[in-house]
Amino acid sequence: MKAVVFYEHATDKSMDEFMAVFPRHEEFEAEFIKSGRVLGTGAFANAGEGAMAIFVDRQAAEDFVNGDPFVQEGLIAKTTIREWNDELA
């Protein structure tokens, strides 16, 4: 079963702080894309509303959250992982 990760950005962090970590986050994310473990990822259209990503399974989602530099640097206030029954797959 696929899994969806929801990120809520830390409201006390500046865009400069996010951008300082972004290259490491992007490199980490690229590994998941290359391996096929992530199916889609991105920020919500309205700035400050967070981001989401869809993973092939819960383990991939947990591995991503645990290794993501955004999480490790305290830029994410809350993460939620929900299993998703993709009816089109």
Backbone hydrogen bonds, N-H to C=O, Kabsch-Sander energy under -0.5 kcal/mol:
donor,donor_aa,acceptor,acceptor_aa,energy
2,K,84,W,-0.9
3,A,55,F,-1.7
4,V,82,R,-3.1
5,V,53,A,-2.8
6,F,80,T,-2.7
7,Y,51,A,-3.0
8,E,78,K,-2.5
9,H,7,Y,-0.5
10,A,75,L,-2.7
13,K,10,A,-1.3
18,F,14,S,-1.8
19,M,15,M,-2.9
20,A,16,D,-1.8
21,V,17,E,-1.0
21,V,18,F,-0.6
22,F,18,F,-1.6
24,R,21,V,-0.8
25,H,21,V,-2.0
26,E,22,F,-3.2
27,E,23,P,-2.0
28,F,24,R,-2.2
29,E,25,H,-2.9
30,A,26,E,-2.2
31,E,27,E,-1.2
32,F,28,F,-1.1
33,I,29,E,-2.2
34,K,30,A,-2.8
35,S,31,E,-1.8
36,G,32,F,-0.7
36,G,33,I,-1.0
37,R,32,F,-1.8
38,V,32,F,-1.1
39,L,54,I,-3.5
40,G,54,I,-1.2
42,G,52,M,-2.1
44,F,50,G,-2.6
47,A,45,A,-0.6
49,E,46,N,-1.9
51,A,7,Y,-1.5
52,M,42,G,-2.5
53,A,5,V,-1.8
54,I,40,G,-2.9
55,F,3,A,-3.4
56,V,37,R,-2.2
61,A,57,D,-1.8
62,E,58,R,-2.8
63,D,59,Q,-2.7
64,F,60,A,-2.2
65,V,61,A,-2.5
66,N,62,E,-2.5
67,G,63,D,-1.3
67,G,64,F,-0.5
68,D,64,F,-1.6
71,V,68,D,-0.6
72,Q,68,D,-2.6
73,E,69,P,-2.2
74,G,71,V,-1.7
75,L,70,F,-2.4
76,I,70,F,-0.7
77,A,8,E,-2.3
77,A,75,L,-0.6
78,K,8,E,-1.5
80,T,6,F,-2.1
82,R,4,V,-2.6
82,R,80,T,-0.5
84,W,2,K,-3.3
86,D,84,W,-1.3
87,E,85,N,-0.8
89,A,86,D,-0.7
